[in-house]
Structure formats: structure tokens, C-alpha cells
Amino acid sequence: MASPAAAQTFPQLTGRVVDQANLLEPQQEVDLTSKLAALEAQTGRQLVIATVSSLEGKTVEDYGYRLGRHWGIGDEQRDDGVILLVAPNEKKVRIETGYGARVFLTDVVSGRIIRELILPRFRE
């Protein structure tokens, strides 16, 4: 019998922006990819933006954690990868961080970014 984790499907990691939910215009995706590449070149840290069409019945926290493990974002030794996860059908947004990233991107900071910068843009 397959475990529930085995049944989980994730979008393929195709780049710094994975827009499975088709929220972004092509130029927005190009611009974001360029900014994320510059961030990585400057800091050595990976940030991936992922929009998904479904959380497949999982909480945004559980899905984000599993997606991060599945993709292996960030440096394996430092565990410093970050995923900005957007699930528009469930109206959920999360910044998922590896343990090493929590030094510079705490839950409090992530929450403020979502509340003050991301959600107002979606409401517009």
C-alpha cells in the first residue's frame, strides 16, 4: 500500500519561477527570474517562486515543507533555500524556509512580507 506522501504530486522544478497556476504574464516571469538570479549571485542563496493550482488537500505549511524537500532548494549543507508559495484556489500564501534560512528570514519577517507587501498586491 502506498503511503500518503508517495501519492503527493508536485509541479516540476523548471526554473526560479514555477507558475503552475498561470498567475504571471510572460514578462513578469522573465523579470522575476532575472531578479532571483541576481539575488542568488549576490547572496549565494536560492529563492524560488511557485504558484500551484492545488495544495491537494494539504495545509499550505505541509505542502510548502514537502515541496521544499522534494525540490531541494538552497545549499544542502546550509539548508538555506526559500520558496514563496502561492495557492490562489485556496487563497493561501506562504514563505517556506529551510532551517538555515530562518536566521535571516524569521517567521515574523515572513509574515510581515506576506501581510504588508504580497497580499495587498493580490487584493489590487
N, CA, C and O atoms as a GROMACS GRO file, in nm:
protein
  496
    1MET      N    1   0.084  -0.118   0.000
    1MET     CA    2   0.000   0.000   0.000
    1MET      C    3   0.089   0.125   0.000
    1MET      O    4   0.184   0.133   0.078
    2ALA      N    5   0.059   0.219  -0.086
    2ALA     CA    6   0.140   0.341  -0.097
    2ALA      C    7   0.111   0.433   0.020
    2ALA      O    8  -0.002   0.443   0.068
    3SER      N    9   0.215   0.500   0.065
    3SER     CA   10   0.197   0.596   0.175
    3SER      C   11   0.136   0.724   0.119
    3SER      O   12   0.147   0.750  -0.001
    4PRO      N   13   0.071   0.806   0.205
    4PRO     CA   14   0.014   0.932   0.158
    4PRO      C   15   0.118   1.023   0.095
    4PRO      O   16   0.087   1.095   0.000
    5ALA      N   17   0.241   1.021   0.146
    5ALA     CA   18   0.347   1.106   0.090
    5ALA      C   19   0.381   1.063  -0.052
    5ALA      O   20   0.416   1.146  -0.136
    6ALA      N   21   0.372   0.932  -0.080
    6ALA     CA   22   0.404   0.882  -0.213
    6ALA      C   23   0.302   0.930  -0.315
    6ALA      O   24   0.334   0.945  -0.433
    7ALA      N   25   0.179   0.955  -0.270
    7ALA     CA   26   0.073   0.998  -0.361
    7ALA      C   27   0.083   1.147  -0.395
    7ALA      O   28   0.020   1.194  -0.489
    8GLN      N   29   0.161   1.220  -0.319
    8GLN     CA   30   0.177   1.364  -0.340
    8GLN      C   31   0.242   1.391  -0.475
    8GLN      O   32   0.344   1.330  -0.508
    9THR      N   33   0.185   1.481  -0.551
    9THR     CA   34   0.246   1.522  -0.677
    9THR      C   35   0.281   1.669  -0.667
    9THR      O   36   0.208   1.748  -0.607
   10PHE      N   37   0.392   1.705  -0.727
   10PHE     CA   38   0.439   1.843  -0.726
   10PHE      C   39   0.467   1.887  -0.868
   10PHE      O   40   0.498   1.804  -0.954
   11PRO      N   41   0.456   2.018  -0.893
   11PRO     CA   42   0.499   2.066  -1.024
   11PRO      C   43   0.649   2.042  -1.041
   11PRO      O   44   0.723   2.036  -0.943
   12GLN      N   45   0.691   2.030  -1.163
   12GLN     CA   46   0.833   2.011  -1.192
   12GLN      C   47   0.907   2.142  -1.167
   12GLN      O   48   0.858   2.249  -1.203
   13LEU      N   49   1.024   2.133  -1.107
   13LEU     CA   50   1.109   2.250  -1.087
   13LEU      C   51   1.174   2.282  -1.221
   13LEU      O   52   1.267   2.213  -1.265
   14THR      N   53   1.126   2.387  -1.286
   14THR     CA   54   1.172   2.422  -1.420
   14THR      C   55   1.257   2.548  -1.423
   14THR      O   56   1.312   2.584  -1.527
   15GLY      N   57   1.268   2.615  -1.309
   15GLY     CA   58   1.346   2.739  -1.303
   15GLY      C   59   1.320   2.810  -1.172
   15GLY      O   60   1.265   2.753  -1.079
   16ARG      N   61   1.361   2.935  -1.166
   16ARG     CA   62   1.344   3.014  -1.044
   16ARG      C   63   1.200   3.054  -1.021
   16ARG      O   64   1.162   3.092  -0.910
   17VAL      N   65   1.118   3.047  -1.126
   17VAL     CA   66   0.975   3.076  -1.116
   17VAL      C   67   0.902   2.958  -1.177
   17VAL      O   68   0.922   2.923  -1.294
   18VAL      N   69   0.815   2.896  -1.098
   18VAL     CA   70   0.732   2.785  -1.145
   18VAL      C   71   0.588   2.832  -1.130
   18VAL      O   72   0.535   2.837  -1.018
   19ASP      N   73   0.524   2.865  -1.242
   19ASP     CA   74   0.390   2.925  -1.241
   19ASP      C   75   0.285   2.824  -1.287
   19ASP      O   76   0.222   2.843  -1.391
   20GLN      N   77   0.267   2.719  -1.210
   20GLN     CA   78   0.168   2.616  -1.244
   20GLN      C   79   0.026   2.674  -1.248
   20GLN      O   80  -0.056   2.628  -1.328
   21ALA      N   81  -0.004   2.773  -1.164
   21ALA     CA   82  -0.138   2.831  -1.157
   21ALA      C   83  -0.161   2.937  -1.265
   21ALA      O   84  -0.270   2.993  -1.274
   22ASN      N   85  -0.060   2.964  -1.345
   22ASN     CA   86  -0.071   3.062  -1.455
   22ASN      C   87  -0.118   3.200  -1.406
   22ASN      O   88  -0.211   3.258  -1.462
   23LEU      N   89  -0.054   3.250  -1.302
   23LEU     CA   90  -0.087   3.382  -1.249
   23LEU      C   91  -0.008   3.493  -1.316
   23LEU      O   92  -0.051   3.608  -1.317
   24LEU      N   93   0.107   3.459  -1.370
   24LEU     CA   94   0.201   3.560  -1.419
   24LEU      C   95   0.199   3.574  -1.570
   24LEU      O   96   0.181   3.477  -1.644
   25GLU      N   97   0.216   3.697  -1.613
   25GLU     CA   98   0.236   3.725  -1.755
   25GLU      C   99   0.379   3.682  -1.789
   25GLU      O  100   0.466   3.682  -1.701
   26PRO      N  101   0.406   3.647  -1.915
   26PRO     CA  102   0.542   3.605  -1.951
   26PRO      C  103   0.650   3.707  -1.912
   26PRO      O  104   0.756   3.668  -1.865
   27GLN      N  105   0.624   3.835  -1.930
   27GLN     CA  106   0.724   3.937  -1.896
   27GLN      C  107   0.747   3.944  -1.745
   27GLN      O  108   0.860   3.967  -1.700
   28GLN      N  109   0.641   3.924  -1.666
   28GLN     CA  110   0.657   3.921  -1.520
   28GLN      C  111   0.748   3.805  -1.479
   28GLN      O  112   0.833   3.820  -1.391
   29GLU      N  113   0.728   3.691  -1.543
   29GLU     CA  114   0.810   3.574  -1.512
   29GLU      C  115   0.957   3.600  -1.547
   29GLU      O  116   1.047   3.562  -1.472
   30VAL      N  117   0.980   3.663  -1.661
   30VAL     CA  118   1.117   3.697  -1.703
   30VAL      C  119   1.180   3.794  -1.602
   30VAL      O  120   1.294   3.776  -1.562
   31ASP      N  121   1.104   3.897  -1.563
   31ASP     CA  122   1.156   3.996  -1.468
   31ASP      C  123   1.188   3.932  -1.333
   31ASP      O  124   1.293   3.958  -1.275
   32LEU      N  125   1.096   3.850  -1.283
   32LEU     CA  126   1.120   3.784  -1.154
   32LEU      C  127   1.240   3.689  -1.161
   32LEU      O  128   1.321   3.684  -1.069
   33THR      N  129   1.250   3.615  -1.270
   33THR     CA  130   1.363   3.523  -1.286
   33THR      C  131   1.494   3.599  -1.283
   33THR      O  132   1.590   3.554  -1.221
   34SER      N  133   1.499   3.713  -1.349
   34SER     CA  134   1.619   3.795  -1.351
   34SER      C  135   1.654   3.846  -1.211
   34SER      O  136   1.770   3.842  -1.170
   35LYS      N  137   1.554   3.892  -1.137
   35LYS     CA  138   1.577   3.942  -1.001
   35LYS      C  139   1.622   3.830  -0.908
   35LYS      O  140   1.708   3.850  -0.823
   36LEU      N  141   1.563   3.712  -0.923
   36LEU     CA  142   1.601   3.599  -0.838
   36LEU      C  143   1.743   3.551  -0.869
   36LEU      O  144   1.816   3.511  -0.779
   37ALA      N  145   1.781   3.555  -0.997
   37ALA     CA  146   1.918   3.518  -1.035
   37ALA      C  147   2.017   3.617  -0.976
   37ALA      O  148   2.124   3.578  -0.928
   38ALA      N  149   1.983   3.747  -0.979
   38ALA     CA  150   2.070   3.849  -0.922
   38ALA      C  151   2.083   3.831  -0.770
   38ALA      O  152   2.192   3.845  -0.715
   39LEU      N  153   1.972   3.800  -0.705
   39LEU     CA  154   1.974   3.774  -0.560
   39LEU      C  155   2.067   3.657  -0.527
   39LEU      O  156   2.146   3.664  -0.434
   40GLU      N  157   2.055   3.551  -0.605
   40GLU     CA  158   2.139   3.434  -0.581
   40GLU      C  159   2.287   3.465  -0.606
   40GLU      O  160   2.374   3.420  -0.532
   41ALA      N  161   2.314   3.542  -0.712
   41ALA     CA  162   2.453   3.578  -0.742
   41ALA      C  163   2.512   3.665  -0.630
   41ALA      O  164   2.629   3.652  -0.596
   42GLN      N  165   2.430   3.752  -0.574
   42GLN     CA  166   2.476   3.844  -0.470
   42GLN      C  167   2.490   3.777  -0.334
   42GLN      O  168   2.585   3.806  -0.261
   43THR      N  169   2.398   3.687  -0.299
   43THR     CA  170   2.394   3.630  -0.164
   43THR      C  171   2.434   3.483  -0.156
   43THR      O  172   2.469   3.434  -0.049
   44GLY      N  173   2.429   3.414  -0.271
   44GLY     CA  174   2.455   3.270  -0.270
   44GLY      C  175   2.335   3.190  -0.221
   44GLY      O  176   2.347   3.069  -0.197
   45ARG      N  177   2.221   3.255  -0.206
   45ARG     CA  178   2.101   3.187  -0.154
   45ARG      C  179   1.997   3.176  -0.264
   45ARG      O  180   1.979   3.266  -0.345
   46GLN      N  181   1.927   3.063  -0.264
   46GLN     CA  182   1.824   3.038  -0.365
   46GLN      C  183   1.686   3.072  -0.312
   46GLN      O  184   1.650   3.035  -0.200
   47LEU      N  185   1.610   3.143  -0.393
   47LEU     CA  186   1.470   3.170  -0.367
   47LEU      C  187   1.395   3.131  -0.493
   47LEU      O  188   1.432   3.172  -0.603
   48VAL      N  189   1.291   3.052  -0.478
   48VAL     CA  190   1.208   3.010  -0.589
   48VAL      C  191   1.066   3.056  -0.562
   48VAL      O  192   1.016   3.044  -0.449
   49ILE      N  193   1.001   3.108  -0.664
   49ILE     CA  194   0.859   3.145  -0.655
   49ILE      C  195   0.780   3.034  -0.721
   49ILE      O  196   0.807   2.996  -0.835
   50ALA      N  197   0.681   2.982  -0.648
   50ALA     CA  198   0.598   2.874  -0.701
   50ALA      C  199   0.452   2.909  -0.684
   50ALA      O  200   0.407   2.939  -0.573
   51THR      N  201   0.377   2.905  -0.794
   51THR     CA  202   0.232   2.914  -0.785
   51THR      C  203   0.179   2.776  -0.820
   51THR      O  204   0.223   2.715  -0.918
   52VAL      N  205   0.086   2.727  -0.742
   52VAL     CA  206   0.033   2.593  -0.765
   52VAL      C  207  -0.118   2.599  -0.783
   52VAL      O  208  -0.186   2.683  -0.724
   53SER      N  209  -0.169   2.510  -0.865
   53SER     CA  210  -0.313   2.507  -0.891
   53SER      C  211  -0.389   2.443  -0.776
   53SER      O  212  -0.510   2.464  -0.763
   54SER      N  213  -0.321   2.363  -0.694
   54SER     CA  214  -0.388   2.297  -0.582
   54SER      C  215  -0.286   2.256  -0.476
   54SER      O  216  -0.173   2.219  -0.506
   55LEU      N  217  -0.328   2.265  -0.351
   55LEU     CA  218  -0.248   2.213  -0.240
   55LEU      C  219  -0.279   2.066  -0.215
   55LEU      O  220  -0.224   2.005  -0.123
   56GLU      N  221  -0.365   2.009  -0.297
   56GLU     CA  222  -0.400   1.867  -0.291
   56GLU      C  223  -0.448   1.823  -0.154
   56GLU      O  224  -0.413   1.715  -0.106
   57GLY      N  225  -0.528   1.909  -0.091
   57GLY     CA  226  -0.586   1.874   0.038
   57GLY      C  227  -0.493   1.894   0.157
   57GLY      O  228  -0.533   1.868   0.271
   58LYS      N  229  -0.372   1.939   0.133
   58LYS     CA  230  -0.275   1.964   0.241
   58LYS      C  231  -0.289   2.107   0.291
   58LYS      O  232  -0.344   2.193   0.221
   59THR      N  233  -0.239   2.133   0.410
   59THR     CA  234  -0.228   2.272   0.455
   59THR      C  235  -0.116   2.337   0.374
   59THR      O  236  -0.030   2.268   0.319
   60VAL      N  237  -0.118   2.468   0.367
   60VAL     CA  238  -0.012   2.538   0.293
   60VAL      C  239   0.124   2.513   0.359
   60VAL      O  240   0.226   2.507   0.290
   61GLU      N  241   0.125   2.498   0.491
   61GLU     CA  242   0.250   2.471   0.562
   61GLU      C  243   0.306   2.334   0.525
   61GLU      O  244   0.424   2.320   0.495
   62ASP      N  245   0.219   2.233   0.526
   62ASP     CA  246   0.262   2.097   0.495
   62ASP      C  247   0.305   2.086   0.349
   62ASP      O  248   0.409   2.028   0.318
   63TYR      N  249   0.225   2.143   0.259
   63TYR     CA  250   0.259   2.138   0.116
   63TYR      C  251   0.392   2.208   0.091
   63TYR      O  252   0.478   2.157   0.020
   64GLY      N  253   0.409   2.327   0.151
   64GLY     CA  254   0.533   2.403   0.131
   64GLY      C  255   0.655   2.328   0.183
   64GLY      O  256   0.759   2.325   0.117
   65TYR      N  257   0.642   2.267   0.300
   65TYR     CA  258   0.753   2.189   0.356
   65TYR      C  259   0.788   2.073   0.263
   65TYR      O  260   0.906   2.050   0.233
   66ARG      N  261   0.687   2.000   0.218
   66ARG     CA  262   0.711   1.884   0.131
   66ARG      C  263   0.768   1.927  -0.004
   66ARG      O  264   0.856   1.861  -0.059
   67LEU      N  265   0.718   2.038  -0.057
   67LEU     CA  266   0.769   2.089  -0.184
   67LEU      C  267   0.916   2.128  -0.171
   67LEU      O  268   0.997   2.097  -0.258
   68GLY      N  269   0.951   2.194  -0.062
   68GLY     CA  270   1.090   2.231  -0.038
   68GLY      C  271   1.181   2.109  -0.031
   68GLY      O  272   1.291   2.110  -0.087
   69ARG      N  273   1.137   2.006   0.037
   69ARG     CA  274   1.215   1.881   0.046
   69ARG      C  275   1.226   1.814  -0.091
   69ARG      O  276   1.332   1.766  -0.129
   70HIS      N  277   1.115   1.812  -0.163
   70HIS     CA  278   1.112   1.748  -0.294
   70HIS      C  279   1.207   1.818  -0.392
   70HIS      O  280   1.282   1.752  -0.464
   71TRP      N  281   1.203   1.950  -0.394
   71TRP     CA  282   1.286   2.026  -0.487
   71TRP      C  283   1.430   2.040  -0.440
   71TRP      O  284   1.520   2.050  -0.523
   72GLY      N  285   1.454   2.040  -0.311
   72GLY     CA  286   1.591   2.057  -0.260
   72GLY      C  287   1.647   2.195  -0.287
   72GLY      O  288   1.762   2.208  -0.328
   73ILE      N  289   1.567   2.297  -0.263
   73ILE     CA  290   1.610   2.435  -0.287
   73ILE      C  291   1.715   2.476  -0.184
   73ILE      O  292   1.705   2.440  -0.067
   74GLY      N  293   1.814   2.551  -0.229
   74GLY     CA  294   1.916   2.603  -0.139
   74GLY      C  295   2.035   2.511  -0.128
   74GLY      O  296   2.038   2.402  -0.185
   75ASP      N  297   2.132   2.557  -0.054
   75ASP     CA  298   2.254   2.482  -0.029
   75ASP      C  299   2.222   2.370   0.069
   75ASP      O  300   2.165   2.394   0.175
   76GLU      N  301   2.260   2.248   0.034
   76GLU     CA  302   2.228   2.132   0.117
   76GLU      C  303   2.290   2.142   0.256
   76GLU      O  304   2.226   2.106   0.355
   77GLN      N  305   2.414   2.188   0.264
   77GLN     CA  306   2.482   2.199   0.394
   77GLN      C  307   2.422   2.310   0.482
   77GLN      O  308   2.405   2.292   0.602
   78ARG      N  309   2.391   2.423   0.420
   78ARG     CA  310   2.338   2.538   0.496
   78ARG      C  311   2.186   2.528   0.515
   78ARG      O  312   2.132   2.593   0.605
   79ASP      N  313   2.117   2.449   0.432
   79ASP     CA  314   1.971   2.435   0.437
   79ASP      C  315   1.906   2.574   0.438
   79ASP      O  316   1.826   2.606   0.526
   80ASP      N  317   1.942   2.656   0.338
   80ASP     CA  318   1.902   2.796   0.338
   80ASP      C  319   1.811   2.835   0.221
   80ASP      O  320   1.801   2.952   0.186
   81GLY      N  321   1.745   2.738   0.161
   81GLY     CA  322   1.656   2.767   0.050
   81GLY      C  323   1.526   2.830   0.097
   81GLY      O  324   1.484   2.811   0.211
   82VAL      N  325   1.464   2.907   0.007
   82VAL     CA  326   1.338   2.974   0.037
   82VAL      C  327   1.244   2.956  -0.082
   82VAL      O  328   1.285   2.969  -0.198
   83ILE      N  329   1.119   2.924  -0.052
   83ILE     CA  330   1.015   2.915  -0.155
   83ILE      C  331   0.903   3.011  -0.118
   83ILE      O  332   0.850   3.006  -0.007
   84LEU      N  333   0.866   3.098  -0.211
   84LEU     CA  334   0.745   3.177  -0.198
   84LEU      C  335   0.637   3.096  -0.267
   84LEU      O  336   0.638   3.081  -0.389
   85LEU      N  337   0.544   3.043  -0.190
   85LEU     CA  338   0.439   2.955  -0.240
   85LEU      C  339   0.306   3.028  -0.244
   85LEU      O  340   0.263   3.085  -0.143
   86VAL      N  341   0.241   3.026  -0.360
   86VAL     CA  342   0.111   3.089  -0.378
   86VAL      C  343   0.016   2.983  -0.431
   86VAL      O  344   0.041   2.920  -0.533
   87ALA      N  345  -0.095   2.966  -0.358
   87ALA     CA  346  -0.201   2.872  -0.398
   87ALA      C  347  -0.330   2.952  -0.412
   87ALA      O  348  -0.408   2.960  -0.317
   88PRO      N  349  -0.354   3.011  -0.530
   88PRO     CA  350  -0.467   3.102  -0.544
   88PRO      C  351  -0.604   3.037  -0.524
   88PRO      O  352  -0.696   3.102  -0.474
   89ASN      N  353  -0.620   2.913  -0.562
   89ASN     CA  354  -0.751   2.849  -0.547
   89ASN      C  355  -0.789   2.831  -0.400
   89ASN      O  356  -0.908   2.833  -0.366
   90GLU      N  357  -0.689   2.813  -0.315
   90GLU     CA  358  -0.713   2.801  -0.171
   90GLU      C  359  -0.693   2.934  -0.099
   90GLU      O  360  -0.714   2.944   0.022
   91LYS      N  361  -0.652   3.037  -0.176
   91LYS     CA  362  -0.624   3.170  -0.122
   91LYS      C  363  -0.522   3.165  -0.010
   91LYS      O  364  -0.543   3.220   0.098
   92LYS      N  365  -0.409   3.097  -0.037
   92LYS     CA  366  -0.303   3.081   0.061
   92LYS      C  367  -0.170   3.127   0.003
   92LYS      O  368  -0.142   3.107  -0.115
   93VAL      N  369  -0.090   3.190   0.088
   93VAL     CA  370   0.044   3.233   0.053
   93VAL      C  371   0.134   3.195   0.170
   93VAL      O  372   0.096   3.211   0.286
   94ARG      N  373   0.252   3.145   0.139
   94ARG     CA  374   0.347   3.107   0.246
   94ARG      C  375   0.489   3.129   0.196
   94ARG      O  376   0.519   3.109   0.078
   95ILE      N  377   0.574   3.170   0.287
   95ILE     CA  378   0.717   3.172   0.261
   95ILE      C  379   0.775   3.056   0.341
   95ILE      O  380   0.777   3.058   0.464
   96GLU      N  381   0.820   2.955   0.269
   96GLU     CA  382   0.876   2.834   0.330
   96GLU      C  383   1.027   2.845   0.329
   96GLU      O  384   1.088   2.871   0.225
   97THR      N  385   1.088   2.826   0.446
   97THR     CA  386   1.232   2.841   0.457
   97THR      C  387   1.297   2.714   0.510
   97THR      O  388   1.240   2.642   0.591
   98GLY      N  389   1.417   2.687   0.462
   98GLY     CA  390   1.499   2.583   0.522
   98GLY      C  391   1.544   2.632   0.659
   98GLY      O  392   1.539   2.752   0.686
   99TYR      N  393   1.588   2.542   0.744
   99TYR     CA  394   1.628   2.581   0.880
   99TYR      C  395   1.739   2.685   0.879
   99TYR      O  396   1.738   2.776   0.963
  100GLY      N  397   1.832   2.675   0.788
  100GLY     CA  398   1.941   2.772   0.781
  100GLY      C  399   1.896   2.910   0.739
  100GLY      O  400   1.961   3.009   0.773
  101ALA      N  401   1.786   2.919   0.666
  101ALA     CA  402   1.734   3.049   0.621
  101ALA      C  403   1.661   3.123   0.731
  101ALA      O  404   1.641   3.244   0.722
  102ARG      N  405   1.622   3.052   0.835
  102ARG     CA  406   1.544   3.115   0.942
  102ARG      C  407   1.627   3.213   1.024
  102ARG      O  408   1.573   3.288   1.105
  103VAL      N  409   1.758   3.212   1.002
  103VAL     CA  410   1.845   3.310   1.068
  103VAL      C  411   1.820   3.449   1.011
  103VAL      O  412   1.816   3.547   1.085
  104PHE      N  413   1.804   3.458   0.879
  104PHE     CA  414   1.785   3.588   0.814
  104PHE      C  415   1.641   3.613   0.770
  104PHE      O  416   1.606   3.726   0.736
  105LEU      N  417   1.557   3.510   0.770
  105LEU     CA  418   1.418   3.525   0.729
  105LEU      C  419   1.330   3.453   0.831
  105LEU      O  420   1.288   3.339   0.810
  106THR      N  421   1.304   3.521   0.941
  106THR     CA  422   1.227   3.462   1.050
  106THR      C  423   1.079   3.452   1.013
  106THR      O  424   1.035   3.510   0.914
  107ASP      N  425   1.004   3.379   1.092
  107ASP     CA  426   0.859   3.368   1.070
  107ASP      C  427   0.793   3.505   1.081
  107ASP      O  428   0.699   3.535   1.007
  108VAL      N  429   0.841   3.588   1.173
  108VAL     CA  430   0.785   3.722   1.191
  108VAL      C  431   0.808   3.806   1.065
  108VAL      O  432   0.716   3.872   1.016
  109VAL      N  433   0.929   3.804   1.013
  109VAL     CA  434   0.961   3.881   0.892
  109VAL      C  435   0.881   3.827   0.773
  109VAL      O  436   0.826   3.904   0.695
  110SER      N  437   0.875   3.696   0.761
  110SER     CA  438   0.798   3.634   0.651
  110SER      C  439   0.651   3.676   0.659
  110SER      O  440   0.590   3.709   0.557
  111GLY      N  441   0.595   3.675   0.778
  111GLY     CA  442   0.456   3.715   0.797
  111GLY      C  443   0.432   3.859   0.757
  111GLY      O  444   0.332   3.892   0.693
  112ARG      N  445   0.526   3.947   0.794
  112ARG     CA  446   0.512   4.089   0.757
  112ARG      C  447   0.521   4.106   0.606
  112ARG      O  448   0.445   4.184   0.548
  113ILE      N  449   0.612   4.035   0.542
  113ILE     CA  450   0.626   4.043   0.396
  113ILE      C  451   0.495   4.003   0.330
  113ILE      O  452   0.447   4.071   0.239
  114ILE      N  453   0.437   3.894   0.376
  114ILE     CA  454   0.310   3.847   0.318
  114ILE      C  455   0.199   3.947   0.343
  114ILE      O  456   0.129   3.986   0.249
  115ARG      N  457   0.181   3.991   0.467
  115ARG     CA  458   0.071   4.081   0.502
  115ARG      C  459   0.085   4.220   0.440
  115ARG      O  460  -0.014   4.277   0.393
  116GLU      N  461   0.206   4.273   0.440
  116GLU     CA  462   0.224   4.413   0.401
  116GLU      C  463   0.264   4.433   0.255
  116GLU      O  464   0.240   4.540   0.199
  117LEU      N  465   0.323   4.333   0.193
  117LEU     CA  466   0.369   4.350   0.056
  117LEU      C  467   0.296   4.262  -0.046
  117LEU      O  468   0.260   4.309  -0.154
  118ILE      N  469   0.275   4.137  -0.012
  118ILE     CA  470   0.220   4.043  -0.111
  118ILE      C  471   0.068   4.049  -0.117
  118ILE      O  472   0.011   4.069  -0.224
  119LEU      N  473   0.001   4.033  -0.003
  119LEU     CA  474  -0.146   4.030  -0.003
  119LEU      C  475  -0.210   4.158  -0.057
  119LEU      O  476  -0.308   4.149  -0.131
  120PRO      N  477  -0.159   4.276  -0.022
  120PRO     CA  478  -0.219   4.397  -0.082
  120PRO      C  479  -0.212   4.398  -0.235
  120PRO      O  480  -0.304   4.447  -0.301
  121ARG      N  481  -0.105   4.344  -0.292
  121ARG     CA  482  -0.094   4.337  -0.439
  121ARG      C  483  -0.200   4.245  -0.498
  121ARG      O  484  -0.258   4.274  -0.602
  122PHE      N  485  -0.224   4.133  -0.430
  122PHE     CA  486  -0.328   4.040  -0.478
  122PHE      C  487  -0.466   4.104  -0.470
  122PHE      O  488  -0.551   4.082  -0.556
  123ARG      N  489  -0.489   4.184  -0.366
  123ARG     CA  490  -0.620   4.249  -0.350
  123ARG      C  491  -0.645   4.354  -0.458
  123ARG      O  492  -0.759   4.379  -0.496
  124GLU      N  493  -0.534   4.414  -0.508
  124GLU     CA  494  -0.547   4.515  -0.614
  124GLU      C  495  -0.593   4.444  -0.740
  124GLU      O  496  -0.611   4.508  -0.843
   0.00000   0.00000   0.00000
